[in-house]
Amino acid sequence: MEFALTHDQIQMQESLDRTLERVAPLDRIRAVADQPTPLAPDIAAAVAELGAPAVLVPEAYGGLGLGVLDAALLAEVLGRHAAPVPYIGPVLAGLALSLSGSESQKLAWLPGIASGKTVLGLALSEFASGARMDAGVSASQGMLNGKALFALDAATADAFIVADRAGGLHLVTANATGLTQTALTSIDRTRSIAELTFKDTPSEPVDQGDVANTLIRMRDAGRVLLAADTLGAAQRMIDRAVAYAKERQQFGRVIGSYQAVKHMCAEMAAELEPCRALIWYAGYAQDALPDEASLTAAHAKAHLSEIGRFVARTSTEVFGGIGITDLLGLHYLFKRIGLNRQLLGAPERLRREAAVMQGFIDA
């Protein structure tokens, strides 16, 4: 049995890659990262025109109706270019509404998400990262109180999907009374994250069907997308390191001819390449193998977190001292990999979750 991407999936990746090569060169990424808030409406519009935000939205609401594997393939390309566009937030919010939203919520929000004209942020970190029971957001009588940290794609969000500490989901508009957004500064200046503070903030419950399963589906899909984003960023760093090793000369020879540099590049490629199949399988499992979905998502993100960090460090070393300078822009990829490592669960937590799921340790 051959497990490979379809022609359409390859074309989808190549089309997005060509578009980002054109609209998101290094100078544009640098300009966005230097702003107080990483906003790039022109890049976001180009990505939306290709249908990226619509990937998980059902066709009945203007979306593409594809699967998590397809969403991961797009995330890989976005990571490759360190694209400063909202993606994981709207995609997972669309998944939440598709699975557990009321019909009126679907009609009100999903077509806008699919077109890219509406952006929904996501406040899922406390649930995904295992925060204390007294942390996060509480819900009572249609009102939210508390704090949600590391809300994704907050800067341009028109509304948020918020998980409360009891396992409920809520839709909150960005201009709701009692909601305060505080931008959080992270090492990754290509994406916006925020702290959301709720004080008697009105919300709509997203409570149709099996909400507990919806939360898990969102968490697992998010982990796969972050792993794919890391894969794309790491592959770009390898490609640039190899190209540099073929050009840079020292002592009358290109540095790629030295055994030590060859070994560094070969080891990076050998460590990263198997990760591609791991992510493909994890993405496929989200829709086709529900019994394996959580375990494969945890494995994929934990492993990519470690391999991504290794590649980021090693590829920078190939460049020598110039690798850490702003001139090359490698640090945008380096830092994106670093933030991905922590979002929706660090590798240490994910390995523990995987051990519990497999019965190796108690919960």
C-alpha positions in Angstrom: 0.0 0.0 0.0 1.3 3.4 -1.0 0.7 6.2 1.5 1.4 9.5 -0.3 -0.2 12.8 -1.0 -2.7 13.1 -3.8 -2.0 15.3 -6.9 -4.5 17.8 -5.6 -2.8 18.0 -2.2 0.6 18.6 -3.8 -0.8 21.3 -6.1 -2.5 22.9 -3.1 0.8 23.2 -1.3 2.7 24.4 -4.3 0.2 27.0 -5.1 0.4 28.4 -1.5 4.2 28.2 -1.6 4.4 30.2 -4.8 2.0 32.8 -3.5 3.9 33.3 -0.3 7.2 33.5 -2.2 5.7 36.5 -4.0 3.8 38.3 -1.2 5.8 37.4 1.9 9.6 37.9 1.1 12.0 38.4 4.0 11.8 42.1 3.9 8.0 42.0 4.3 8.2 39.6 7.2 10.8 41.8 8.8 8.5 44.9 8.4 5.6 43.0 10.0 7.7 41.7 12.9 8.9 45.3 13.6 5.3 46.5 14.1 3.8 46.7 17.6 1.2 44.1 16.4 2.1 41.6 13.7 -0.6 42.5 11.2 -0.2 41.8 7.4 -3.7 42.2 5.8 -2.2 41.9 2.3 -0.6 38.5 3.0 -3.7 37.3 4.9 -5.9 38.3 1.9 -3.6 36.4 -0.5 -3.7 33.3 1.7 -7.5 33.5 2.1 -7.9 33.9 -1.7 -6.4 30.4 -2.0 -9.0 29.0 0.4 -6.7 28.3 3.4 -9.2 29.4 6.1 -11.9 27.4 4.4 -10.1 24.1 4.6 -12.2 22.5 7.4 -15.4 24.5 6.9 -18.2 22.3 5.4 -19.0 22.9 1.7 -22.6 23.8 2.7 -21.2 27.0 4.4 -18.8 28.0 1.7 -15.9 26.0 2.7 -13.7 23.3 1.1 -14.9 20.5 3.4 -11.4 18.9 3.6 -9.7 17.1 6.4 -7.1 17.8 9.1 -4.4 16.3 6.9 -5.1 19.0 4.3 -5.1 21.7 6.9 -1.7 20.4 8.1 -0.3 20.5 4.6 -1.2 24.2 4.4 0.2 24.8 7.9 3.5 23.3 6.8 3.8 25.9 4.0 2.8 28.8 6.3 5.5 27.7 8.7 8.1 27.4 5.9 7.6 31.1 5.2 6.9 32.2 8.8 3.8 33.7 7.4 2.3 36.4 9.7 -1.3 35.5 9.1 -4.2 34.1 11.3 -4.6 30.4 10.6 -4.8 28.0 13.5 -7.3 30.1 15.4 -9.8 30.5 12.5 -9.4 26.9 11.3 -10.0 25.4 14.8 -12.8 27.8 15.6 -14.4 26.8 12.3 -14.0 23.1 13.4 -15.7 23.9 16.7 -18.7 25.5 15.1 -19.0 22.8 12.5 -19.1 20.1 15.2 -21.0 21.8 18.0 -22.4 25.1 16.8 -26.1 25.8 16.4 -27.4 26.3 12.9 -27.7 30.0 13.5 -24.1 30.2 14.6 -22.9 28.2 11.6 -24.8 30.5 9.2 -23.5 33.6 11.0 -19.9 32.7 11.2 -18.7 29.9 9.0 -19.1 31.6 5.6 -17.1 34.6 6.9 -14.3 32.3 8.2 -14.3 30.4 4.8 -13.8 33.6 2.9 -11.2 35.0 5.2 -13.3 38.1 5.9 -14.0 37.0 9.4 -11.3 35.9 11.9 -12.1 33.9 15.0 -9.4 33.6 17.7 -9.0 30.6 20.0 -8.7 30.4 23.8 -7.9 26.8 24.4 -4.6 26.8 26.2 -5.8 26.0 29.7 -7.6 22.9 28.5 -4.8 21.8 26.2 -2.0 22.4 28.6 -3.6 21.1 31.8 -3.9 24.3 33.8 -5.0 24.1 37.5 -8.7 23.6 38.1 -9.0 27.1 39.6 -7.4 28.8 36.6 -8.9 29.7 33.3 -12.5 30.9 32.7 -15.7 30.0 34.6 -19.1 30.2 33.0 -22.4 30.8 34.7 -25.8 31.9 33.3 -24.4 33.0 30.0 -21.6 35.1 31.6 -17.8 34.4 31.6 -15.4 35.4 34.3 -11.7 34.8 34.6 -8.6 34.8 32.4 -7.6 32.9 29.3 -3.9 33.0 28.4 -2.3 32.6 25.0 -5.4 33.1 22.9 -4.3 32.5 19.3 -4.8 34.9 16.5 -6.2 37.6 18.8 -5.1 40.8 17.1 -7.5 40.7 14.2 -10.2 38.5 15.8 -13.8 39.5 15.4 -14.8 36.9 18.0 -13.3 34.1 20.1 -14.1 30.5 20.8 -13.3 30.1 24.5 -13.0 26.9 26.5 -14.1 27.1 30.2 -12.6 25.2 33.1 -15.6 22.8 33.2 -15.2 21.7 29.6 -17.7 24.0 27.9 -17.3 26.0 24.7 -18.4 29.6 24.2 -18.6 32.1 21.4 -17.6 35.7 22.5 -17.5 38.7 20.2 -14.4 40.8 20.4 -16.3 43.9 21.4 -18.3 42.2 24.1 -18.8 44.1 27.4 -16.4 43.1 30.1 -13.8 41.6 27.7 -10.3 43.0 27.9 -7.6 42.0 25.5 -3.9 42.3 26.5 -1.4 41.5 23.8 1.3 39.1 25.0 4.9 39.5 23.8 6.5 36.2 22.8 9.7 35.3 21.0 7.7 34.8 17.8 6.9 38.2 16.3 5.0 36.7 13.3 1.9 35.7 15.3 -0.4 37.5 17.7 -1.3 36.0 21.1 -3.2 37.7 23.9 -4.5 37.4 27.4 -8.3 37.6 27.5 -9.8 38.9 30.8 -13.6 38.3 31.2 -15.7 40.2 33.8 -19.4 39.3 33.5 -18.9 39.0 29.8 -21.9 37.8 27.8 -21.3 34.7 25.6 -23.2 32.2 23.5 -22.8 28.5 24.3 -21.4 26.3 21.6 -23.1 23.2 23.0 -24.6 21.1 20.3 -23.8 17.4 20.3 -20.8 15.9 22.1 -18.9 19.1 23.3 -16.3 17.0 25.2 -15.4 15.3 22.0 -15.3 18.6 20.1 -12.8 20.0 22.6 -10.6 17.0 22.2 -10.9 17.1 18.4 -9.9 20.8 18.4 -6.9 20.2 20.7 -5.6 17.2 18.7 -6.1 19.0 15.4 -4.3 22.0 16.8 -1.3 19.9 17.9 -1.1 18.4 14.4 -1.2 21.9 12.8 1.5 23.2 15.1 3.7 20.2 14.4 3.3 20.7 10.6 4.1 24.4 11.0 7.3 23.4 12.8 8.1 20.9 10.0 7.8 23.6 7.4 10.0 26.1 9.4 12.6 23.4 10.0 12.7 22.2 6.4 13.3 25.8 5.3 16.2 26.2 7.7 17.8 23.0 6.4 17.3 24.1 2.8 19.0 27.5 3.5 21.8 25.9 5.5 22.6 23.4 2.7 22.5 26.2 0.1 24.9 28.3 2.2 27.2 25.3 2.7 27.5 25.0 -1.1 28.4 28.7 -1.6 30.5 29.8 1.5 34.2 29.3 1.0 36.8 28.9 3.7 40.5 28.0 3.2 39.9 27.8 -0.6 37.1 25.3 -0.4 33.3 25.5 0.0 32.4 24.6 3.6 30.1 21.9 2.4 33.1 19.9 1.3 34.3 19.6 5.0 33.2 16.4 6.7 31.9 18.1 9.8 29.5 20.3 7.9 28.4 17.4 5.7 27.5 15.5 8.9 25.6 18.4 10.3 23.4 18.7 7.2 23.0 15.0 6.8 21.9 14.5 10.4 19.4 17.3 10.2 17.8 15.7 7.1 17.9 12.2 8.6 16.1 13.4 11.7 13.5 15.6 10.0 12.4 13.5 7.0 10.7 10.7 9.0 8.6 13.4 10.8 6.8 14.1 7.5 5.2 10.7 7.5 4.4 11.0 11.2 2.5 14.2 10.6 0.7 12.8 7.6 -0.5 9.8 9.6 -1.5 12.0 12.6 -3.5 14.3 10.3 -5.1 11.3 8.5 -6.0 9.7 11.9 -7.9 12.8 13.0 -10.7 12.0 10.5 -10.2 8.4 9.6 -8.9 6.7 12.8 -10.6 8.3 15.8 -9.2 5.7 18.3 -5.7 6.7 17.3 -6.2 10.5 16.9 -5.2 11.7 20.3 -2.2 9.5 20.6 -0.8 10.2 17.2 -1.3 14.0 17.7 0.6 13.9 21.0 3.4 11.9 19.4 3.7 14.1 16.4 3.8 17.4 18.3 6.2 16.1 21.0 8.6 14.6 18.5 8.5 17.7 16.1 9.1 19.9 19.1 12.4 18.1 19.8 13.5 17.6 16.2 12.5 21.2 15.3 14.7 22.6 18.1 17.6 20.4 17.0 17.3 21.5 13.4 16.9 25.2 14.4 20.1 25.1 16.4 22.2 23.0 14.0 21.2 24.9 10.9 22.1 28.2 12.6 25.5 26.7 13.4 26.2 25.9 9.8 26.0 29.7 9.1 28.4 30.4 11.9 28.3 33.9 13.5 26.1 35.4 10.7 23.4 32.9 11.5 22.1 34.8 14.5 22.0 38.2 12.8 18.9 39.9 11.5 20.3 40.1 8.0 19.5 36.4 7.2 16.2 36.3 9.0 16.7 32.8 10.2 15.6 33.9 13.7 12.0 34.3 12.5 11.9 30.5 11.8 14.0 29.7 14.9 11.6 31.6 17.2 8.5 30.2 15.4 9.7 26.7 16.2 10.3 27.8 19.8 6.7 29.1 20.3 5.2 26.1 18.6 7.0 23.9 21.1 5.0 25.4 24.0 1.5 26.1 22.4 -1.2 23.6 23.3 1.1 21.5 25.4 4.8 21.2 25.7 6.5 17.9 24.7 7.0 16.9 28.4 3.2 17.0 28.9 2.4 15.4 25.6 4.7 12.4 26.4 3.0 12.0 29.7 -0.4 12.1 28.1 0.7 9.5 25.6 2.0 7.3 28.4 -1.3 7.5 30.2 -3.3 6.7 27.0 -1.2 3.6 26.5 -1.6 2.5 30.1 2.1 2.8 31.0 1.4 5.2 33.9 -1.7 6.3 35.9 -3.4 9.6 35.0 
